[in-house]
Amino acid sequence: MGHLQAEQLRQKILRFVAVAILLTGILVSGMAVTQLYSETRRHTELLTSVNLLHQAQRVDQRLQRLGEARSGDTRLDTAMQRGLRTELQSAAFVIPDAHQYLLHLPSGDHLELSVETSSSLPLTSLLARFSTEQPAHQFTEQGQWVFFQPLPLHHSWALITLIPARQVALPAYRVLASALLVILFVLMAGMLLATRAIRPLLQQMDLSEKRLRHLTEYDQLTGLPNWSQLHSRLGERLAQAAQDPTQQLAVLFINLNRFKVINESLGHEAGNQALRQVAERLQQLLPAGDLLARATGDEFLMCVQICEGQPEIEPLVQRILISLKQPLVIQQKTVYLDATIGISLFPDHAPEAETLLQHADAAQMRARQSGQGRYQFYEADMSARSLDRFELETDLRAAMQRQEFELFYQPQIDLQTGEVSGAEALIRWNHPTRGRVPPDQFIPIAEETGLIHPIGQWVLEEACRQACLWQEEGHELKVSVNLSALQLNNGDIVDVVRQVLQQTGLSSRWLELELTESYLFENFSRSARVLKRLRLLGVSLALDDFGTGYSSLSYLRRLTLHRLKIDRSFVKGLPDDPGDLAIVNTIIAMAKSLSLEVVAEGVETAQQHQSLLALGCHTSQGYYYAAPESAQAFRHRLATFRRAEQY
């Protein structure tokens, strides 16, 4: 988003600079024209004065010659008037509509030297303004320029010239018109050149705007609209559907399952290829005119219009689930995905886009809880559950700081001796308002949010610290701690265990780590390496909930385990259920062949206890012996049991 704003700002600056340059050019051109006009007019007036001075000198010389020829007689007789007119007309100064007079200042007598004898400005009205003491000057009077030029030799005579003001300014206007034409030509040429030069930049800016719009509105990996564009277009569809009661809209929230496995095992590029193939399949199934978008990660959104008389949405949802279950070929490997889909309907579930999307997400989460490859319509209580889960997550983040977690311990009993051989540490959350929150409610949230790492480390530290306290009181017991798949996938789990053992001072032989089958066999190579490093620390390793996952003899032989824990679902049917009896007997026999101990979980009756004892099970735990309890209560319970000597 920051890149988009920067590009938009750059384009605005370019436009501003272009407009500023154009306006500056116009302003400078106007100033230049004004200055040129002023200078031209001034020089025109100056040239007029210079020419009139030249004429005055010629008249003065003529009077001098005439006077010498007439022995000083300088009267303006007819011959003299004719000679002066001839002299002036031969001068190289001709101004249309100009009138010239030779004025005798003392007497006021004057001689009109122009060819035309009519003047629009009578000279008699100006006589009072002239005297012999005045130097050459000019002024305007009634729209005409009046030039007063005394003769250099005959000071009592002056040459008076009347010129219309338009004749004086005409050269300036001509120069101005020429200058304007030149400037207009230059501006047009400059604009043409600038347009040709800027056109590629403008085209590039247009492409940049389109590219930026595509970046902000479309997913770059799949080419589908992104969340923001779908939200906007969904609002438009809802507004249209609200005007037609026969129309209904369905929002499908599609979440891919096992996508994380592809990313982690084959790499992010393989994950990208999988997303592109999924997008292509969804586009092929998308009804014409409907919307498909990629939300985030492995989530897609689909908005489908349902008109009266058309099939319901469920056939389309089923086709989507079937299509996404088909294998994908990525990097010459066949991989499998499936999806869970949440569905919300307009106007049944919500009238606006944001709420519809939230409801579809809540329905998708419910579908995931029910199992993979399912779909679920939104139900009214889902929003309340989503809000409750959100509040639970918020409280979970503060639980460690408020010291609301507590470890409970359930004893593990040696069936041969009846003595306590160990204890399994089980976390409990004492919520200030909800009371005690069961682990199955907050552990999944901790795994999704990543809080499982600090919580898991705290459990490990607290269990080891408690084991040290029991040893100080004479009870040397092995403590078992559950590790989640996320903790085991963390690259530093071995270092965490080593550091906890060093800090608490507990010997590694008194610590057992319980692992899940799902982690061990989904990524077997990594599992084997991590277990080998943990085994080198000296801790014991147990496989929890054995028989419910992907266990096989070949894998068990390659893993450095110590014990198998039979899942409570198989113990529950003992001794009456022949199937459970056969399974438990097989597990115990297999474990013995692999030199592994067996722990039976969920023992609740004496009959189950006797059956396990008869089958040769080593250890058991369950409510038949004791419920999980606090460290203090467990300490008192130890007084009723003897510690087994097998460790």
GICOR-V856829 format. One record per run of one state. SS is the DSSP state (alpha for helix, beta for strand, coil for the rest). FROM is the first residue (numbers start at 1). LEN is the number of residues. If there is no record, write none. Layout:
ss: <SS,SS>
from: <FROM,FROM>
len: <LEN,LEN>
This chain:
ss: <coil,alpha,coil,alpha,coil,beta,coil,beta,coil,alpha,coil,alpha,coil,beta,coil,beta,coil,beta,alpha,beta,coil,beta,coil,alpha,coil,beta,coil,alpha,coil,alpha,coil,beta,coil,beta,coil,alpha,coil,beta,coil,beta,coil,beta,coil,alpha,coil,beta,coil,alpha,coil,beta,coil,beta,coil,beta,coil,alpha,coil,alpha,coil,beta,coil,alpha,coil,alpha,coil,alpha,beta,alpha,coil,alpha,coil,beta,coil,alpha,coil,beta,coil,alpha,coil,alpha,coil,beta,coil,alpha,coil,beta,coil,beta,alpha,coil,beta,coil>
from: <1,2,70,78,90,99,105,110,113,123,126,127,130,137,142,144,151,157,165,218,219,225,226,227,243,247,258,259,267,268,286,291,295,299,308,314,326,328,331,333,336,338,347,353,371,375,378,380,400,405,415,420,432,435,438,439,450,452,473,478,483,485,490,493,505,508,511,517,523,524,538,540,547,553,559,563,567,568,572,578,594,597,601,606,616,619,621,629,631,641,643,644>
len: <1,68,8,12,9,6,5,3,10,3,1,3,7,5,2,7,6,8,53,1,6,1,1,16,4,11,1,8,1,18,5,4,4,9,6,12,2,3,2,3,2,9,6,18,4,3,2,20,5,10,5,12,3,3,1,11,2,21,5,5,2,5,3,12,3,3,6,6,1,14,2,7,6,6,4,4,1,4,6,16,3,4,5,10,3,2,8,2,10,2,1,4>
